[in-house]
């Protein structure tokens, strides 16, 4: 079974669990097998945003930090369009569960051509999202 098919099945199950919030998946669930540059931050692709492969590698390094509990990709509201074609489901943002201070988190987005990194869930927390450990918060890297 392809990575894309596995991802779509996972996202459909998460959507059924909580239709009011956008699903989130792990970095590897989203990026492994994904070579569609337009699947995340499409407006910045070709205008300084690193490649899909570089974004994945960058956040894998962040995921390995001792002050990071996990890194997740938040799907875009139009992710389901991928069910009707061969496109990868669209992503909206990347969530980092961390105990790092904001000043450290701000450094993570240098060179990503993102619009910023904020604390919290911009569209609400999906029911399937893990809870942050004590002393950890959710940072959201967003584009557009």
N, C-alpha and C positions, 0 to 999 in steps of 0.2 A: 504494500500500500504506500502511496506517495506521501511525502511530508505535507503537501497541500491538502490532500484528502483527510489525513489525520487531523490537521489543524481545523479544517472546516467542520468535521464531526465534533471536535472538542468545543468549538465556538457555538455551534448549534445547541449543544447540551447546556452550555453556560447561559445562553440566551433563554432557553426554556426555564432555567432555574430562576432567572431574574430579568424579565423583559424591560424593566424600567431603567436599568443602568447598562452601560456598555461593558461587554466582557473583557477580562484581562487574561493574558496567557504568559507563560514564561518566555524569556528571551529565545531559548532554543526552539521552543514550539513555533515561535513566529519567524525566526530568521533562518533556521536550517532549511535548505532547499529553496529559499526565496531569492530569486535573481531579478525581481521586478522592481526596478528603481523607483517607480511611481507609487509604490505601495505605502510609503511613509514620507511625509513632508514633500509631496510632489512639486509644490511651488518653489522649493529651494533647490531641487535637483537641477544641476546645470548652472547654478548660481552660487556655488561655494559649499553646498551641503556634501559631506563625504558620501561615498558609495554605501550601499546596503551592507556590504561585507565589512567596511570600516566601522560603520555604526555598531554592528553586531560585536566586532572585536573590542571596540571602545567600551561598550557597556558590559562585556564579559570581564574586562579588567576591573571595572567598578564593582561588579558583582562579587569579585574575589576579595575585596577590601574587608578588613576585620570589623569595620563599623557599618557594614551593609548586611542586612538580613536577606534581601532578595531584590531582583529587578524584573519588572513585568511590562509587557506591552499592552496598552489600552487600545482596543479596536475602535475604529471610526463608526459612526452611526450607519454608514452605508456598506458595512462589511458584507452584508448579505448579497450585494450585487455580484460577488464572486461566485455565488451558487449558480448563476445563470451564464457564466462564461469561464474562460481559463485564467482570469486574473487572480492574483493573490488577494486575500481580503485586506481591505485598507485599514491602516493603523492611524490613530489620532495622536498618541503621546506615549511616553515611557515613564513608568513609575519606579522610583527607587526608595525602598524602605531602608532608612539609615538613622544612625545616632549622630552623624556628623553635623556640625553647625552649618547654617546657611552659607557662610563665607566659603566653606570648603565645597559645598554642593554647587555653588556658583561657578567654581573652577571646572566642574565636570562638563559644562556645556560649551567651553571655549572651542571654537572651530566647527561646531555642529550646525551653525547658521540657524539655531533655534531662536524662538522669540522669548525664551526665558525658562526659568525653573521656579516653581512656586511650591509652597507647602499645601498639601491636601489634595482632594479629589475634585477637579473642576466640574465634573458632571455627576458627582455622587459615587459612593463606593458600591461596587457590584457585590451581591450576596456571596459569590464564590471567591472573593478576594481574601487572602489570609489576613489575620490581624497582625499589626506590628507588635513586636516585643516591647516590654517596658523600656522606656527611654528612647524608643525609635519613633520616627514619624515618616509620613509618605511625602516624598518630593515628586513633583510632576514636571517633566521636561515636555515642552509643547512647541509646536510650530503653527504659524498662522494665528 
